[in-house]
């Protein structure tokens, strides 16, 4: 099948590459000449395990190409995916200007029947707006489909190749048949393809992310209560996670959720409710808990070192919002570092993949220093704060850490370190909900 994907960012690049790897001819369209040139040269603009090799292989086998020519891509495709960005507006709503720009390009270049697929995370009603925009520029037949993505950064290739489910929103049997054929190679293990009306498909993505974000904020609120009551959140987590109605996924306490999806999608869903005259109180509370949780690690530093941190050195391990990505969007580390610097601390930070993005966002701040080697952050450190649980941070040399630090305090934002071992080595240990 001949496929065009508009948007060579995270979702578009992963989807386009995976479609190419299943034997389709895919052209990825982007408006950034630098990005297109880099992709043609084999340079990947994001960090996602396994993606660079997959792009290279499909480029070499001529199933995957990159272009600035959106009109040509439309004319040469049977299925057109819209996977451009939908940034958050000031009022929390998703900004659809880029989606509608692509719809205009499609309408202006349509020369035969096409299936147009909304792959970007978009609010309910977007398919109607895309259909209207295309129809302004053509009288030829086409169908619009909602096909939301459910990719986890750091595991996106597996999520696409072996999905839990595929959601297809359409009111056209013709478009449904084409989409079923396109996704058939990915659901050979009998994972479901859920065909539904378009508006339900559009809402499904937001509802899924809202539920996952709710679990995270719920667990973080329980962790805070555990600290006040003298309980242990790890015991509580196991006690409720073993309930088959609840389960363990997304039931870990931590410094709050971040990334490109949960914060933006909750804001967009809350804004959608507001447009309908509905105050989504639970989701508002989820957001409030998450905002407060992002300040908990900084509060723990203050509890140990005092409200003024002048003359104090704080090491921060992990900057990306989660492991196996370089994504800094809404990362808890941003709030932590700004809080520490505001109190006068000197911060020494490291991350295996996100240093370049972190420096672009925070590099102008005085008192902040980045290091490529994690142990180099520890010289004369008064506290080490673990924010992101990269594998290389899970079993470090604690004796070496103890030797390098001035004040042996470890604040474990992910509860991955053995408390008893650290305390036997002379550390003061502080976790989340412990």
TIPA-441674 format. One line per 5 residues: number of its first residue (from 1); their letters; for each residue x, y, z of C-alpha. Coordinates in steps of 0.5 Angstrom, whole numbers. Layout:
BEGIN
NUM	a	X:Y:Z; ...
END
This chain:
BEGIN
1	xxxxx	0:0:0; 2:7:-1; 2:11:5; 4:19:6; 5:21:13
6	xxxxx	5:28:15; 9:30:21; 16:27:22; 16:28:29; 15:23:34
11	xxxxx	9:19:32; 9:20:25; 17:18:25; 15:12:29; 8:10:25
16	xxxxx	11:11:18; 17:7:20; 13:1:22; 9:1:16; 15:1:12
21	xxxxx	18:-5:16; 11:-9:14; 12:-8:7; 9:-1:5; 12:4:1
26	xxxxx	12:10:6; 13:18:5; 14:22:11; 13:30:10; 15:35:14
31	xxxxx	16:43:13; 23:43:17; 28:43:11; 33:41:16; 30:36:19
36	xxxxx	28:32:12; 35:33:10; 38:30:17; 33:24:16; 35:23:9
41	xxxxx	42:23:12; 40:18:17; 40:22:23; 34:21:28; 31:28:31
46	xxxxx	29:24:37; 32:18:42; 28:12:41; 31:5:42; 31:1:36
51	xxxxx	28:7:31; 35:9:28; 36:2:26; 29:1:23; 29:8:19
56	xxxxx	36:6:16; 34:-1:14; 28:1:11; 31:7:7; 36:2:4
61	xxxxx	31:-2:2; 27:4:-1; 21:3:3; 22:10:7; 23:17:4
66	xxxxx	23:24:6; 20:30:3; 18:37:3; 13:36:-2; 6:35:1
71	xxxxx	2:36:-5; 6:30:-9; 6:26:-3; -2:27:-3; -2:25:-10
76	xxxxx	2:19:-10; -1:16:-3; -8:11:-2; -8:13:5; -5:20:8
81	xxxxx	-4:20:16; -4:27:19; 1:26:25; 3:34:26; 4:37:33
86	xxxxx	-2:40:37; 1:44:42; -3:47:48; -6:54:47; -6:59:53
91	xxxxx	-13:56:55; -11:49:55; -15:47:48; -11:43:43; -8:48:37
96	xxxxx	-11:45:31; -8:50:26; -2:45:23; -8:39:23; -12:44:18
101	xxxxx	-6:46:14; -5:39:12; -12:38:11; -12:44:6; -6:41:3
106	xxxxx	-10:35:2; -16:38:-1; -12:42:-6; -8:36:-9; -13:31:-9
111	xxxxx	-14:27:-15; -17:21:-13; -21:17:-7; -16:17:-1; -17:15:6
116	xxxxx	-15:21:11; -13:19:18; -12:23:24; -6:20:28; -5:26:32
121	xxxxx	-8:27:39; -14:31:37; -20:33:41; -27:31:39; -30:34:33
126	xxxxx	-23:35:29; -25:29:24; -31:34:22; -27:40:22; -22:36:17
131	xxxxx	-27:34:13; -30:41:12; -23:44:10; -21:38:5; -28:39:2
136	xxxxx	-27:47:1; -22:45:-4; -25:39:-8; -31:35:-10; -27:29:-10
141	xxxxx	-29:23:-6; -25:22:1; -26:19:8; -23:21:14; -22:16:20
146	xxxxx	-19:17:27; -14:12:29; -11:15:35; -4:13:38; -2:9:44
151	xxxxx	5:9:44; 10:10:50; 16:13:49; 22:9:50; 18:3:48
156	xxxxx	14:6:42; 17:1:37; 14:-5:41; 7:-1:42; 6:0:35
161	xxxxx	9:-7:32; 5:-11:38; -1:-6:40; -6:-8:46; -11:-6:41
166	xxxxx	-12:-2:35; -18:4:35; -21:6:28; -26:11:28; -30:11:22
171	xxxxx	-37:12:19; -35:9:12; -34:1:11; -30:2:5; -25:6:9
176	xxxxx	-26:1:15; -24:-5:10; -17:-1:8; -15:0:15; -17:-7:17
181	xxxxx	-12:-9:11; -7:-4:13; -6:-6:21; -7:-14:19; 0:-15:20
186	xxxxx	0:-12:27; -5:-16:30; -4:-23:28; -4:-25:35; -11:-24:36
191	xxxxx	-10:-17:39; -17:-13:38; -18:-8:32; -24:-4:35; -28:0:30
196	xxxxx	-33:5:33; -36:12:31; -31:17:30; -32:21:36; -32:16:41
201	xxxxx	-25:14:38; -23:21:39; -25:21:46; -22:14:47; -15:17:47
206	xxxxx	-16:23:52; -20:18:56; -14:13:57; -9:18:58; -13:21:63
211	xxxxx	-14:14:67; -7:13:67; -5:20:70; -11:19:75; -7:13:77
216	xxxxx	-1:16:78; -3:22:82; -8:18:86; -1:14:88; 3:20:89
221	xxxxx	-3:23:94; -3:16:98; 5:16:98; 4:23:101; -1:21:106
226	xxxxx	4:15:108; 9:19:110; 5:23:115; 2:17:118; 8:13:118
231	xxxxx	6:8:113; 10:5:107; 7:6:100; 11:0:98; 7:-4:102
236	xxxxx	1:-1:101; 2:-1:93; 3:-8:93; -3:-9:98; -8:-6:93
241	xxxxx	-4:-8:86; -5:-15:87; -13:-14:87; -15:-16:80; -19:-11:79
246	xxxxx	-14:-6:80; -7:-9:78; 0:-6:78; 1:-2:72; 2:6:73
251	xxxxx	1:5:81; 8:7:82; 10:13:87; 14:18:84; 16:26:82
256	xxxxx	10:27:78; 8:25:71; 11:29:65; 12:28:58; 8:30:51
261	xxxxx	2:27:53; -1:27:60; 0:34:61; -3:37:55; -8:31:54
266	xxxxx	-11:33:61; -11:40:59; -15:39:53; -20:34:56; -21:39:61
271	xxxxx	-22:45:56; -27:40:52; -31:39:58; -31:47:60; -34:48:53
276	xxxxx	-39:43:54; -41:47:61; -38:41:65; -33:42:70; -29:35:70
281	xxxxx	-27:36:78; -23:29:78; -19:31:72; -18:38:75; -16:35:82
286	xxxxx	-11:30:78; -7:36:75; -7:40:82; -4:33:85; 1:33:80
291	xxxxx	3:40:80; 4:39:88; 8:33:87; 13:36:82; 15:40:88
296	xxxxx	16:34:93; 23:33:92; 25:40:93; 21:40:99; 25:34:101
301	xxxxx	32:37:100; 30:43:104; 27:39:110; 34:36:110; 39:42:108
306	xxxxx	35:48:111; 31:53:107; 37:57:104; 41:53:100; 46:58:99
311	xxxxx	53:55:99; 50:48:98; 51:43:92; 46:38:90; 47:33:85
316	xxxxx	41:31:80; 41:24:77; 36:24:71; 33:30:67; 28:26:62
321	xxxxx	21:25:64; 22:18:64; 28:13:62; 29:11:55; 27:18:52
326	xxxxx	31:25:51; 24:28:52; 24:34:57; 17:36:56; 14:38:63
331	xxxxx	19:34:66; 19:34:74; 27:35:74; 25:42:71; 21:44:77
336	xxxxx	26:41:82; 32:45:79; 29:51:78; 26:51:86; 33:49:88
341	xxxxx	37:55:84; 31:60:87; 34:58:94; 41:59:92; 44:52:91
346	xxxxx	49:50:86; 46:44:82; 50:39:78; 46:35:73; 46:29:69
351	xxxxx	42:24:64; 44:19:59; 40:22:53; 37:29:55; 43:33:56
356	xxxxx	42:37:50; 35:38:51; 36:40:58; 41:45:56; 37:48:51
361	xxxxx	31:49:56; 35:51:62; 43:52:60; 42:60:61; 41:59:69
366	xxxxx	46:61:73; 49:56:78; 47:50:74; 52:45:71; 51:39:66
371	xxxxx	56:33:66; 56:27:62; 59:23:67; 54:21:73; 59:21:78
376	xxxxx	62:28:76; 56:31:79; 58:28:86; 64:32:88; 63:36:95
381	xxxxx	55:35:94; 51:36:100; 45:31:97; 44:27:91; 37:27:88
386	xxxxx	35:21:83; 29:24:79; 29:19:73; 30:11:74; 35:10:68
391	xxxxx	38:3:69; 45:5:69; 43:9:76; 40:3:79; 46:0:82
396	xxxxx	51:5:82; 58:4:87; 55:7:93; 62:7:97; 64:11:91
401	xxxxx	58:16:92; 59:16:99; 67:18:98; 65:24:94; 59:27:97
406	xxxxx	60:32:103; 54:31:106; 51:23:105; 44:25:103; 40:21:98
411	xxxxx	33:23:96; 30:17:92; 25:20:87; 23:13:85; 24:8:91
416	xxxxx	29:4:87; 35:4:92; 36:-1:98; 35:3:104; 38:-1:109
421	xxxxx	44:-2:105; 45:6:104; 44:7:112; 49:2:113; 54:6:109
426	xxxxx	52:12:113; 47:15:108; 41:19:110; 36:16:106; 29:19:104
431	xxxx	24:16:99; 17:17:96; 12:15:101; 17:11:106
END
